[in-house]
Amino acid sequence: MMANSASGESVIERVVKIMDAFSKGQPWLPLKDLVRITGMSSSTVHRLAMDLEANGLLERNAAGEFGVGMKMWELASRSNPLEEFRRRGLPFLEGVHAAVREHVALSIPDVETNSVLYLERLDRHGTVMNLAEVAGRLDIHTTSSGMAMMAHMPGWVQDRFLAGTLGKTTPATETDPARLRKNLALIRERGYARLVGVLVSENTAYSVPVFGQGQAVIGAISVVVPSVDEDAGLILPVLVAAGRGLSRTMGAERRPYGSRPWLSHANQE
């Protein structure tokens, strides 16, 4: 049986807390910060961090700060279905990026936390703000990719999502469950999601779902563009073709993305 701490946490749960403390903004952390972020005792964090370092899951820099070790990347990349999806999706992202020259991203849904996890992104060369960082998460209702994926989830998943807490990121963020449900139906009908000013006020975002075996939705490809530069006639055909192509690569059967959705372009607030 796995030993639990006085707080009732297992060793695995405590290790996950340590690994989860690191981020793109904080790739290296001194022991005192690991203690502060995890809320565990200094002796527990020190013991576990030293064990993780000894096994290559953590490493230390010249300043004695801890960071995620090479062994963690190796284990995560080995026979990992997410890495396989990212690898197969990258050529399609590159094709979209070459055509539209805007921010392009590949993501997957996490319905347990009502969030979107970004696996890959290609940047637009410019100053427009895009919050979709690789290995970062955003709330489903604040992103076009999240809404494109949720639109094709089973009804009970949608019900649980709409019953959850939905916060605003900008004044344009829709949080009303009834209106969100209508938006999901519209996305299913069109085959794509378009959100204007929802995550960043100055941006418009488009996404199409990616399907896998059994026609289950497994991800999304998105394009984010400054609203002043928006060109749906260019973006949508390229994006739809990429979504279809990656879906077939991932084992989906042929299925339409709406009826020529780029011809039914309209705001989705």
Secondary structure, DSSP 8 states (H G I E B T S, - for coil): ---B-TTS-BHHHHHHHHHHT--SS-S-B-HHHHHHHH---HHHHHHHHHHHHHTTSEEE-TTS-EEE-HHHHHHHHTT-HHHHHHHHHHHHHHHHHHHH-SEEEEEEEETTTTEEEEEEEE--SSS------TT-EEEGGGSHHHHHHHTTS-HHHHHHHHTS----SSTT----HHHHHHHHHHHHHHTSEEEESSSSTTEEEEEEEEE-GGG-EEEEEEEEEEGGG--HHHHHHHHHHHHHHHHHHTT-----SSSSGGGG-----
